[in-house]
Amino acid sequence: MSAPSIANQFSNISCHPHPLPLLDDQFVDMAFITRLTGLSDKWFYKLIQDGQFPKPIKFGRSSRWLKSEVEAWIQARIQASRMD
């Protein structure tokens, strides 16, 4: 699947159909995301720059992501890979 198609799929998941109440979600850091996926932080920051991964939520100098958004992004990648 081409990069624009993946970007289009990502834009659809930003409005998660069943969003978790914020208190039921978790904030995760880049170390969590890289351990979860086995991919580098540089790769994720490139995806963020290209609009293909959720932008971080800033807490001062710290960056965090909602775990539900990371999981939705992974699910979209899995679905996209199954469509090829």
C-alpha positions as CSV (number, residue, x, y, z in Angstrom):
1,M,0.0,0.0,0.0
2,S,1.4,3.4,-0.9
3,A,2.3,6.0,1.8
4,P,-0.6,8.4,0.9
5,S,-3.1,5.6,1.4
6,I,-1.7,4.8,4.9
7,A,-1.8,8.6,5.7
8,N,-5.4,8.6,4.6
9,Q,-6.2,5.7,6.9
10,F,-4.4,7.4,9.7
11,S,-6.6,10.5,9.3
12,N,-9.6,8.3,9.7
13,I,-8.5,6.8,13.0
14,S,-7.8,10.2,14.7
15,C,-11.6,10.2,15.5
16,H,-11.6,6.8,17.2
17,P,-15.1,5.3,16.9
18,H,-15.2,4.4,20.6
19,P,-12.9,6.8,22.3
20,L,-11.9,5.8,25.8
21,P,-12.7,8.2,28.6
22,L,-9.4,10.1,29.3
23,L,-9.2,8.6,32.8
24,D,-9.4,5.0,31.3
25,D,-6.6,5.7,28.8
26,Q,-2.8,6.0,29.5
27,F,-0.1,8.3,28.5
28,V,2.9,6.5,27.0
29,D,6.4,7.8,26.1
30,M,8.5,7.1,23.1
31,A,10.5,4.4,24.9
32,F,7.2,2.5,25.4
33,I,6.3,2.9,21.7
34,T,9.7,1.7,20.5
35,R,9.7,-1.3,22.8
36,L,6.2,-2.2,21.7
37,T,7.0,-2.0,18.0
38,G,10.7,-2.7,17.8
39,L,11.1,0.4,15.5
40,S,13.3,3.4,16.2
41,D,12.3,6.7,17.6
42,K,13.8,8.5,14.5
43,W,11.4,6.5,12.3
44,F,8.4,7.6,14.5
45,Y,9.5,11.3,14.5
46,K,9.7,11.1,10.7
47,L,6.1,9.7,10.6
48,I,4.9,12.5,12.9
49,Q,6.6,15.0,10.6
50,D,4.8,13.4,7.6
51,G,1.4,13.4,9.4
52,Q,1.3,9.6,9.5
53,F,1.6,9.1,13.3
54,P,-0.2,11.0,16.1
55,K,1.5,14.2,17.3
56,P,2.8,14.1,20.8
57,I,1.0,15.7,23.7
58,K,3.5,18.0,25.4
59,F,4.0,18.2,29.1
60,G,6.7,20.8,29.4
61,R,9.6,19.3,27.6
62,S,8.2,15.7,27.8
63,S,6.2,14.2,25.0
64,R,3.5,11.6,25.6
65,W,1.0,9.8,23.4
66,L,-2.4,8.4,24.3
67,K,-2.0,4.6,24.3
68,S,-5.4,4.2,22.6
69,E,-4.1,6.4,19.6
70,V,-0.9,4.3,19.4
71,E,-3.0,1.1,19.4
72,A,-5.4,2.5,16.8
73,W,-2.4,3.4,14.6
74,I,-0.9,-0.2,14.9
75,Q,-4.3,-1.7,14.1
76,A,-4.6,0.5,10.9
77,R,-1.1,-0.7,9.9
78,I,-2.1,-4.3,10.4
79,Q,-5.3,-3.8,8.4
80,A,-3.3,-2.0,5.6
81,S,-0.8,-4.8,5.4
82,R,-3.6,-7.4,5.1
83,M,-5.1,-5.6,2.2
84,D,-2.0,-5.8,0.0
